[in-house]
């Protein structure tokens, strides 16, 4: 069988629940919708870290962050670099004879080895509204789309190709939060707003049952601190802006897909669509992503379309670690020893609606910038989600069948002790099987970041990245 071309389309910070295929009735994403409708949608795909750099180093190598050494976004927490001894998707496909090209966002710590990477550049764009400004994310996306279209319009090589179009949006929402921080008035008030999420308001009692890194999320996360002082109207404008930036990237993706349809080999091209992690989307009054393992930030879209595949839904759990072995199987490339994902090839080509799935999938958190360090781990099973954080040795347990918004932590409910014990065993088995040094890690949090009232809506204490970066800027040489 002729090996397929591969077009990989990535979004940054896109939750599965932001898309109509997962029930969103507000989103306008006709190009993504059409791609999903034409292919096989993985119903329950999960990121392995709710942060760009660790997530990307993981899915390009099919290894967990503790195995790649990429555990943060850098700054005060130096990362490792994915070295030559670790196979990457790009290196494996290149060795298998593919022409490998990457255009757009990198943030890879060496894990894009094997791809020819386009320079990071921007093209000018014009915002439709003065309150929905464009930053580097949106301008880079325009350049990414243009170069991807040029490649698809011109490539006539003898070898199959793998083209990665790596978009930033809807990540531009992070800039919107900064521009609308605290009680700053909205620059524009829109009438057509999405409804607030069903899980918007978390009671003080319930917040007190969460681990300390969750209770004090605004102390570590600048964007969450900037959302303190918001009211429900501002949360709805946040969601409006988020969907706006999603619509922008959907339009760019449409250009890429139309260029692909003009190619003679389009029928033999596999299109893969996914996101590195999600966005909190206002759930529990939370914004962007950081520290937590809630569904909004962890459950991501993952879709395979074309190359003879049918249309349908793959049930059961999977993670972005499965990307590398799956694409190696499609490409006829060797799957190296040591990968942590499993190939979905048999599931996808057999057209089964419920595939052989793992009992659990796992995710990690360490730190964003190293100003506070709050190691945590997630265990997701078919019905439940279990998390553990080292700082206060506290746990979360959610029954996602009956509580999809993760509003009631069952870890302190005596009747749930059997489920807790089962998930604790799964965590320990995973730690042993993967060599995860979680139990030997140390939380690092100055007491000043736990002194204020724990609140997402009214937090008034210090914010670690602001505090330490300001202190560094005032130090005299």
N, C-alpha and C positions, 0 to 999 in steps of 0.2 A: 504494500500500500504506500502511496506517495505520502511523504511526511508533510504535515500541514505547516503553512505559515502561522505565526502567532502574533496577534496584536493584543497587548496588555494595556488596559485603561484603568488608571488609578485616580481616585479622589482622596483628598486629605480631609479628615474630620467629618466623614459622612456616616451617620447612623442608618442602620437598616430601616428603622421606623420613620425616617424622613421621606421614604419613597412609597408611592402608591401600592407597589407589589406587597408591601408589608402593612398595608392598611391606611396609609396617610391620604387623607382626602383634600388636603390643601396644596400640596406640592404640584408644581407645573414642570414636569420633566419628561416631555414626550419622547425624546431620543433615548434616554435611559430606559423608559418604559418599553419602547419597542425592542430594544436589545434584550431586556429581560424576557419579554413575551416570546422571543424567537429562540430562547435557549433554556438551559437547565439552571434553575435558581436553587442555591443551597439555602434551605430554610433557616438553619441555625448555625451560622458561621461566626467565629469569634476571633477577635484580635488577641494577641498574646501579651500586649502591654498597651495601656491607654496613653501613649506618648510617641511622638513621631520617630525619633532616632532609634530607640530600642526596638520598636515595632518593625521598622524597615530593615534593620540589620537582621532581625529574626526571619522575616518571610523571604528575604533574598537568599538565606542560607539554610532554612528549615532547622534552626537551632534557637533555643531559648536565650534570653538576654544574658543570663549568667554564663552561658556557654560561649557566646560571642564576645563577652566583656563589654558590650555596649549597653549600659544600664541607666543612662540619663541623657539629657540633652547637652551636657557639657558644663562649661563655666567652672564652678567650684567643685565639680565632681568629674575628674578626668575619666575618659572612656578608654577602653582598649580599641584596637583597630583590627578589623577582620583580615587576617593574614593569608599568605599564599597557601598555607596548609589547609585552609577551610574552603571547600568547594562552594561556589556561588551559582545561582541560576545562570548568570551570564557566562561564567567560565565553562559550565557543563554544556550549554547549548553551542557555544563557540567551538568547543572540542568536538561536538557532534556534527559540525559543518554548517551551522547556521550563521547568517549575517545578523549580528546583534547590535541594535541601536537603541539608545535611551535618550529621550528628550523630556526636559522638564525638571521638576523637583528632585533633588538627590537625597541629601540628609542620610547618608548611607554608611559612613565610617568604613569605607573600603568594600562594602558588600556588593557594589555594582561592578566589581572586577569582572572582566569578560565582555562588558558592553562598551561600545564606542559612545561616549557621552557627549552630547551637544553642549556648547557653552551655555551658562545660565544667563539669559538675556530677557529683556522685556520689550513689549510693544505697547504703544500708547492706546488707551481706551478712554471712552467718555461715559461718565456716570449718568444714569437716567434721572437721578434725584440728588440734590445737594447733601442729603442726609445719608445716602448709601454710597459713600465714597469708595474709590478703588485704591488699594495699596499694591505693594509689590506682588502679592498673591495673584490678583486678577490680571495685572499687566504681564506677569510671567506666563499665565495660562494662555493669553492671546498669542504670545510668541511660540509657545509649545504647540498650539493648534496649527499655526502656520507652517512650522517646520515639519510637523507630522504629515500634513496634507502634501507638502512638497515631496517628502520621501515616498509616500504612497503613489503619487502621480508620476514619479520618475524611476523608481527602482525596477531594474530589468536584469538583475543578477541571476546566475544559474543556481545559486543555493537558496534554500528556503530562508526566510527572515523571521526574526523576532523583533518587533518594534514595541517599545514601551513608551506610552504617552502618559506622563506623570503630572497630573494636574494638582494645583494647590487648593482650589475652592471645594467646599464652602469655608475654607480656613480664614478668609477675609473677615469673617464674623469676629475674630479676635480683635482686630483693629476697631471694629464697630463698638465693642464693649468699652475699649479705652476712650473712645470719643464720646461715649454716653455714660461715663462713670458716675456713680453715686447719684446725687440729686440734680445733676446737670439737666436742664430742660431739653426735651426732644426738639430737634431742629425742624422736623416735620411730623405731623400727626396724620396717620393713614387711617382710612375707614375700613378697608378690606384687610382685617387682621385675622390670623388664625386664633382659634380658641386657646385658652390656657390649658396646659396638660392636666390630665386627671390627677396626677400625683404631684401637683404644684406645692401644696402646703404640708410640711412635716411638723408635727406638734413638738413643743419643747421637750415633753417627756420622751417622745420617740427619738429625737435627736440625742438625748442624754444616754440612750441605749446603744448608740453607735460607737465604734472605736474612736479614740481621741484624734487620730489623723483625719477622720471624717468630720467630727465635731468642729475641729479647728482648721478646716480646709482653707478658709480665707487667710489664715496666717501664713500659709505656705504658697498660696496661689494668687498672684496679682490680679488676674481677671475675676476670680471669685470675690476678692475684696472690693473690686470696682463695682460689682453688682449689689453690694450692700447699699441700702437706701432706695432701691428700686421698689416700685409698686407693681401691681398686676398689669397695668397698662404698658409699663416698660418691658415687662417680661414678654408680653404679646408682640411688642415692636421688635424685641430681640428675635423672636421666632419669625416674624415677618422678614427681617433682614437676613436671617439664616437661610430662609427659603429663597430669598432674592439671589443670594450668592450661589445657591445651589442651581437656580435657573440659569445663571450665567455660565456655569461650567457645563450644564446640560447642552446649552447651545454650542459650546466649543466641541463637545463630544460629537454632536450632530454633524459638524463639518468633517471630522475625522471619519465617521462611519460612512458618510456620503462619498468621500474620496476612496474608501475601501470598496464600495459597491461599484465603482468605475473600473476596477481592476479585473482582468480576465481570470485571475486565480482566486477571486473572492470566495467562491464556493469551497475552496480548500484552505480556508483561513479560519483558525480558531480565535475567537475574541473572548478575552477574559476581563471581567469588570469587578473591581472590589475597592475597598477603602482601608487605609492603614489602621484607623480607629474611628470612633464616633464622636458625638457631641452630646453634652448633658441635656440640651434642648429644654431647659427650664424645669426638668423633673427635680422635685424636692428643693426648688429655688436655686438650682445649680446651673452654671454656665460653662461653656467650652469643655475641657477635660483635664483631669488631674487626680491622682491618688486613688479615686474610687473605682470600683469594678461593677458599677451598675449597668443595666442593660443598654442604656442610651450610649454609653461610651465604648462598650465591649462588643455588642452585637452589630456586625457589619454586613453589608451586601457582598455576596460572592456569586458570580454568574459565569457560566461557560456557554458560548453560543457559536454555531457554525461548524464547519469541518465535518458535516454529516451528522451532527448531534440533533436529537429531536428537541422538543419543548416539554418542560415539565418541572417538577419540584423534587429535589433530593431531600428527604426528611432526615432527621437525626443530626447529631453534633459533628462539627468539623472546625478546624482553625486555619489561620493563614499559614501555619507551618506546612499544611498540606499542598500549598501552591507548587513548591519546587518539585517534589516527587511526581505530582500529577502532570506537570508540563514536561518533565523528563520522559515520562511514559508516552505522551503524545508525540514527542520529538524523536523517540528512539534513542535517547541519551541514557547513559549509565546513572543509576541512582546511587550515590556514594554511601558508604557505611557511616553511621553516626547521625543521620538525619532524624529529626524528631517527629516529622509529619508522616502521614500515610497517603499513598496515592489514591485519588478518587477516580482514576481512569476507568476501572471496571464498572463502578457505579454509574458513571456518566455515559459510557458507551452501551451499557446494558439497558439504559432507560428505566431503571428501577425507581419506584417512588419512595422506597424505604431501604436504604443501603445498610451494609454492615457498618456499624458505628462504634466508636469507643464508649466505654462506660462513663468517662469523664474527660473534660478538657481543662486546661490550666492556663493561668496568666500570672504575671508578676508586676510588682511596683517597687521601685527603690527611691528615686528622687527625680525632680525635674532638673534643678540646677545645682543641688548639693548644699543649699543654704539650710534646709531641713532634710533629714533622711528618715523616712517612715516605711521600712520594708513591709510588704504585704504580699499575700498570695491568694489566688482565687481557684476554687474547684467548682466547675459547672457540670452537673449531671442532668439527666433528662428532665427531672422535675424541679430540682433544687439548685440553689447557688449558696456556696459556703465561702466565707472569706476569713482570713486571720491576719492580724497586724501585730508586729512584735512590740510596739511601743508600750501598750498596756495589756498585752496578751489577751486582747478581746476579739470576739468572733461575731460574724453575722451569718444568719441562715434565713433564706427566703424561699417560700413555696411559690414558685413562679407560675404554677397552674392556677392558684387561687389568689395570688398577689403579684400580678405582673409588673406593677409599679414599684415593687420593693419598698412598701410603706411600713411593714411590720417585721421587725427583727425577731425571729423565733429562737435565737440562740439561748435565751434565758427562760424558755418555756419548758417546764419539766417533761411534758409529754413528747418533746422532740429530742430527747436524749439519745434515742436509738439512731435517729438520722444524723445527729451531731457526731456520734461515735463512728458511724459509717463514713462520713465525709472526712473526719480526722484521719481515719486509716487511709483513705484515698490520697490525702495530702502527703502523709508520711511515705506511702509507697512511691508517689511521684518524686519526692525529694531524693529518696534512695536510688531510684531508677535513673534519674538524670544527673545525679551528682550536684544537686542544687544546695548550696551552702547556707540556705535560709536561716537555719537555727543558730548559726554562728555569727550572723550579721548583728550590727548594733544600731539602734535608732540614735539619731543625733538631733536634738531639738532643744534650743535654749528655753529655759522656763518662761522667759518673757513672752514667748509665743503661745503660752497656755494660760496666761493670766487674765485675759479679758473674758467677757461673757461669750460663751459659745453660741454663735448665731450666724446664719447666712444672711439674714435680712438686716441685721443691726450691728454687724461686727465693727468695732471701733478700735481694735488693738493694732499692734505693729504688724507689718507685712514683710516677711523675711527677705524676699528679693529686693524690695525697695530699701529696707534697712541696711542690708549689707552692701548693696551697690552704691548707695549714697555715702556710706562710711568710706568705701574704697575711693570714691571720687574726691573726698575731702582730705585724704591723707597726703601730706606734703612729701615730695620726693627728697 
